[in-house]
Amino acid sequence: PPCPALPEGFDFTDPDIYQERVPLPEFAELRRAEPVWWCPQPRGSVGFDDEGYWVVTRHADVKAVSTDPQTFSSRENTAVIRFNEHINRDEIDMQRLIMLNMDPPEHTRVRQIVQRGFTPRSIRSLEDALRGRALRIVEEATERGSGDFVTEIAAELPLQAIAELIGVPQQDRGKLFEWSNKMLAYDDPELSVTEEAGKEAAAEIIGYSMGLAAERAKCPAQDIVSKLVAAEHEGNLSEDEFGFFVLMLAVAGNETTRNAITHGMHAFLTQPEQWELYKDKRPATAAEEIVRWGTPVTSFQRTATCDVELGGAQIKAGDRVGLFYASANHDPEVFEHPERFDITRDPNPHLGFGGGGPHYCLGKSLAILEIELIFNAIADAMPDIRLTGDPRRLRSAWINGVKEMQVTYA
Ligand code: HEM
């Protein structure tokens, strides 16, 4: 039956809904009325054979599902989105080569290997280089006087951070950035990147990374590629696994961090008292609140492996279960005044990086470091930055994104 709290036909995978805003009022209605809600969809409309999906809206339920991979599997498609129209069986099989779509114990093996590149020590070792990058990005923008914050500032540091992390030589970075941007743009009908070009760019990234891995396997250096592909030792990544890993980083670490930075800047520019507080005190709690506030990944999906009860709903084996982080991050059971952007919020158990469990964001410390470095650089070099137009949002039910945000840098 349709949900009494929502207009009939309301569907959280409809990208048009997100064109103006994240549907926070609708999530609030559901949390109150029917926190685990079955959203019906016409059969076949999204490339699936079923007739809808579950919407999980409460913080506690999102955590419960995330931490139970045996009951809620990641092996089927993990995005609750409409461009699933294009997804066929072969593609789902391909996607299983990336860890986001694996279940334990396979996932555990890959995660144990790749997390060697993300130890606190490895991330700290990038800090000086990234601080220098952040300063240069901000200085160059300041010289321009005004422009698009998204492309000129927010998009730059995440690309550099991934390149730095995997040790991509300087002369190859331009083409890696071009492929990454093409790949991320393809589901946006306004941009002239075709789906085909997006897939080609993904293949280029895989091919390039495999080449880098092959080189380091022959001639090891002191970088993460060499660490991950030390081929003669048991338990390391093969060259093609490395290729897919880099592809995943290019997706997982780019647009997410870009949008966290953009939403954070927008929040500061529209709530100047928080910007004053930031410039003055630089609270260590700010970056986490920026991620809660922006929630760059609106949702992820799991598939039930058996019949199970969740928050009063009877979920059946094979049902799709959508975890709506954007809703969990505004759950008043957990957050006092969730509608307030408060950079001193502490504790802040937001689910912007996932609900815990085996897939919890691997790049979290890197993302937090990037956010801190860029806002410190902005606060130092352009304390009077101003918004000059309304941000243009990305048309996506999955990524809470901003495509363009005009500012004056001052
Ligand atoms: C997974 C969010 C930055 C690498 C995830 C997940 C979320 C997320 C929601 C899924 C968690 C789950 O299913 O339980 C974000 C946000 C970021 C960010 C909001 C920025 C603010 C990064 C960065 C990197 C990264 C910078 C790496 C360079 C990954 C990887 C996974 C992941 C590899 C998959 C982990 C697994 O399957 O085990 N992230 N992420 N992320 N993220 Fe991030």
Residues whose N, C-alpha, C, O or C-beta is under 5 A from the ligand:
A	BS01	HEM	S66 M99 L100 R111 L249 A252 G253 T256 T257 A260 P296 V297 F300 G352 F353 G354 G355 G356 P358 H359 Y360 C361 L362 G363 K364 L366 A367
